[in-house]
Amino acid sequence: MEVFQILPMTSIYPVAVTAAEKIHAHFARELAAGGPDVATLPDAVTIASIVEAAFWASLRREEGYVPRISLAYASPDEVHGVMRFERSLALSAEPLTKLSAAAERPGIHLGVWPEAGGLRVWGATRSLPCSCFVLEVIAPGHLVVKQSRVGDGGKYINVAVLQGDEIKVIDPKAATVPDCPALLTSLLRLESRFGSGADVNVLIQMAVSMREHGRGGTLLVVPPATEAWKDSILQPVTYSVAPPFTALADLMNKREGGRGWEDELARAVDGVAGLTAVDGATVITGSYELLAFGAKIVRRLKSPQVVRVIVTEPIEDSVAAVSEPSELGGTRHLSAAQFVHDQRDAIALVASQDGRFTVFAWSPCEDMVHAHRIDVLLL
């Protein structure tokens, strides 16, 4: 039997070692609380080995395709409904690349566990224990470390993003920004779009869907029962919706939960998010009623032009910076910053064609527009 030895804390991909220490510390804190069916904690050496193998697999090709795989550190005895290989495979780039075509669908994880002195891939599963270490390959040299949420095996929290020699570890305190609007606080709770029931985060789902269509777009979220937002929109609006379209709002008011409701909600979210691909901004209320799309943002009468914004990212060791809105992107970012400056009880979600995602909100503490870069939460 071929044996793959667990790597020592030196590596030809040095980021794996540096990242492993930070990621292990995060999982150690999370698992300290304990609880039923909590996953086994991989040590830093094991994490480095998994990251190393996944990184090199991400740079390979299988029949011209980029491997997209999810690795989970779990024993086959810890999960249910496993597909177990008769002979386990070495945790290395070539076997992972070969397996990628069979394991690229969402929700399928390749199980990794120590065997015969090394780490081996024992099979595949859709079920994971709570707080399980998960590593996804999403693009060449681009990896995302996730954690299955305690109490809900269907949800995952992004822990870290590795891209080339860059490491971004998510800061869980990002959701406690003191002057965040309620909707933005919800958006920054680091929940994935795979939520369920009443706990689902529609704005996260909307943001992910906006990124997926790849055309870029702007979503304006305004208070319900007011038309003040129209002062910042060129009139008439070509694609104004009257009366407001309430399919998404109706589903959220029901909050029935269950697979049927989740599927219907996902279709409704994709429908609204798809409108952001049309040139101009899509406008919804905080209660998810669709008001318009293709709307052209203009500076409100007698309002000064936005010349600077404060920019933050919800990662450890991130330092707030003040910059011009144009430095974040093109006209789309500048107009979104202007809208929030003029409509201070609104927020604006902006997707770039290159995958960057920014949420603009007014910061009373800083007395300026706050640009939250949240790409790392949506991968």
N, C-alpha and C positions, 0 to 999 in steps of 0.2 A: 504493500500500500504506500502510495506517495504521501509524504508528510510535509506539511507546510509549517515551518517554524515561526512562532510569534516573533515579530521584529523586536530588537532591542531599542532603547530610546535614542537611536541614531538612525537617520533615514536619508535616502537619496531624494525624498520630497520633504525637506525640513519643516515646511508648514504643518505637516501632519503631527509632528512632535509638539510643536508650540500650541497648536490648536487642541491637542488631546488633553493637555494639562488643564486648560480652561474649561473644556467641555466636561471633563471628569468632575471638576469642582462643582459645576452646575448640577449634574445628576446626583452627586453626593448630597447636596443640600436638599434636593427634591425628595430623595429616597429616605432621608433621615426620619421623616414623619411616619414611615412604614405604612401598613394597611394591608388589606387582603389582596392576594394575587398581584403583588407588586413585582416588577421585573427584577432580574438579577443585575447588579451594577457592574459594568465592565470597567476594568482598571485602565489607567492612562496608556499603558503599553498596548493593550488590546484595542483601544480606540484608535491609536496611531496606526496599528496594523490594518484595521478596517478602512480607515481614511486613505492610507497608502494604496491599498489594492483598488479601491474605488477610483481614486484619482487616475491611476495608470490605465484602468479599464476605460475611463471616460475619453481618453485620447486615442483609443483604437477605433476601428470600424468593423462592422460585421455586414458584409455584402453592401457596403456603401452607407449603411445607417449608423448614426451615433447611438451608442448604448444608453438606454434610460432604464435604470434599475433602482430598486429599493432594497437595502440590506438591513436586517433587524437582528440585534444580538439577543437571541432567545433560544432556550433549549426546546427541542421538539416535545418534551414532556410538560412544558409550560403553556402550550397553546392547544387549540382545538381544531379539528378538521384539517390536519396537515397532509400535504403530499410529500412523502419522504422518499428520497432516493435510496435504492438498494446499496449503492456505494457513494459515500459523500465525496465532494469535490474540493480540491485545494482552493483556498481563498487567494486567488491571484488573478491578474488581469485577463489572461486568455480564457479561462473557464467562465468568468463573469461576462465577458463579451459574447461568448457563444450562447449563454443563457438569456441574454438581454431580450431577444425577440419573443421569448416565452413569458417574460416577467415584466414587460413594459407597461401593461395595463394598470390603471390606478387601483390601489388597494392590494396588490400582490407584492409580498415581501419574500426575499430569499433569506432563509434562516441561517444564521452563523453561530457556531458554538465550538468550544475547544474539544478536540478529539485527538488522541494519540500524540499529545505534545504540541499540537498546532491548532490553528483555526481552520474549520472546514465548513463548507456549505452543505447542509444536510437535506435541504428541500425547500418547499414554498408553503406559505400560509397567508390567509387573510385575517387571521385572529392574532392579536398581540396582547400580552399582559400590560397592566397599567405602568406608566412611566418607562416604557421600553425605549432603548436607544435605537433610533432609526436613522439611516444615512441614505439620502437619495442623490443619484446622479441625474442632473437636469440638463447639462450641456458639457462640452469638452472643458475640463478643468474647473467645472462649476458644481459644487457639492452643497447640499443643505442637510444639516443635522436636525432631526426632529425628535419629539418626545410624545408618546401617546399619553393622553390626559388621564389623570386619576379619576376613576368613576365613570369614564366614558371612552371605551375602546375605539370609537369611531372618530374621535377628534385628535388632532395633532397640533402641537405648539412648536414653532420654529425656535431652535436653540442657537444655531450658529450658521453662518454662510461662509463658505470658503471658495474663493475665486482666484486661481493662480497663486500668487504669494500674499494675497490679502485675506485676513481673517476678521469677520464681524460677528461678535457674540451679542445676542439680543439682550437688552437691558429690561428686565421685567418691571422695573420702576417707571418705565415710559408711560404707563397708563395712569400715573398719579400726578401728571402735570397739573399744578393747582388751578390754573386759569383756563383749562380746556373746556370748551362747550361739551354738554352731555353727549351729543352725538359723536364728537371726536374722541372723547374718553372711551366710548364703546368701541370705536374703530381701533384704538390702540391697545385693546386688551390682549392682543397677540393670539387671538383665536383663529383657527383656520376656517375656510369656507365649508368644511365638512361637519358643521355643527348639526344639531338635531333639536326638534321640538321648539319650545318657547325660547331656548337659549341661543337660537341661531342669530348670527350677526349679518344682517342684510348688506350693510355697507362693505364689509369684507368680501362677501360674495360678489357684490357689484364691482368692487375694485379689481378682483381677480378676473372677472369676465371682461372688464374694460381692457385689461392688459392682454387678454387672450386674442381679441380680434385684431390686434397689431396695427391698427390704423391711428392710434392716439385718440384722445378725446377729453372732454371736460364735462363733469357732472356738478351742477350747482344744487346744494341742499338748502332750501329757504324755509323760514317759519310758515306754518299753515295759517290760513285765514288772514292773509295780508297780501297786498299787491305792491308793497314798497320796492320789491326787487325789480319791478318793471322800470324804475327810474334809472337802472343801470343796464338796460337792454334796449337795443335799437328797435324802434317801433315803425311799422307793425311787424310782429313776429311771423315769419312765413309759415312755420309749423307750430302754431299755437294749438293747444288741445283744449277744447271746450265742449262739454264740461270736462273737468279733470278725469284722466283715466285712472281707475281705482283698483285694477286687478291685483296689483302687488299689495296695496294697502288692505284690501279685503282679506287676502291670505294671511297677512300678519295679524289682523284682528282676530281671525279664527284660531291661529296657533294650535292646530290640531295635533301636530306631530305625526310620526309614522312615515313610512316610505312613500306612500302616495302623495301626502301633503308636501314632503320634501322635494319630490320630483316636480310637482306642480309649481312650487316656489322657485326652484332652480330655473324652470322654463320662463317664469315671469321675470326673474332677475336678468336672465340672458336677453329677454326681449327689450327691456329698458336699457340695459348696457349696450346693446347693439345700436341703439339710436345715437349713442355718443360718437359713433364712427362718421356720422353726418357732420359736415363742416359747421362749426358753431357749437354752442353749449346746450346740453340737456338740463332741464330744470325740473326738480321734484321737491315736494315738501318733506319736512321732517317726519311726516307720517306716511311717506312713500306714495303720494299721489303725483302722477305725471302731469306737468303743466305745459311743457313746451320742449321742443328740440330744434337744433339748428339755429339757436338764438345767438345774435351777435352782441357781445359785451361792449358797452361804451362807458366812458367816465361820466359819473353823475354830474349834473350841472353844478358848477362852482366848486367842485371837489378837486383838491390838488392831486397831481400825478404821483403814484407810488414810486419812490426812488430807492428804497431799501427795505429789506425784509430780514428777519432773523431765521436762520436755517439750522435745524437739528435733525438728528437721525437716532432712532431708538436702539443704539448699540452701546456697549460698555466703552468707556474712555472717550466717548464722543464729546466734542466741544462745540458749543453754539457759535455760529459765525454770522456776521451781518454782511449781506451782499446785495447787489442789484438784482431785481427779479429776472432780468434778461440772462444772468449768469446761470440760472437754473434750467433754462431752455429757451424756446422761441416765443412767438407772439401768444401762444396758448397760455404759457405760464405768466407772462406779463399781464394779460387781460384777467386771468383768474385772481391774481394778487390785487389788481385794481378793484375787482368786484367785491372781494372780501373787505378791502379797505373802506369801500363806500357802503357796504351792507354788512355791518359788523355782527349781526346775529345770524349770518349764513356761513357755510363752509363750502369750499370748492375742492373737488377731487380731480386731479389732472394726470392722465396717462400719456407718456411719450411713446413714440413709435419704437424706440430702442428698449422699452421695458421699464424705464424709470417711472416712479409713481410718487406724486407729491400731494399732500393735503394742506390746503391753505385755511387758516383760521385767524381771527383777530385775537391778539394777546393784550389784555388790559394791563398786565404787569409790565410788559415791555413797551406798551403804547405803540405797537406796530403790528404788521401782518407777520404771522408765524408760519413758516413753511416746514412741514414735517415730511421728511423723506422716509417713506415706508416700504421701499422695494423689498427689503429683507423679510418683511412679514408676509409677503404674498407669493413667495416661491414655492 
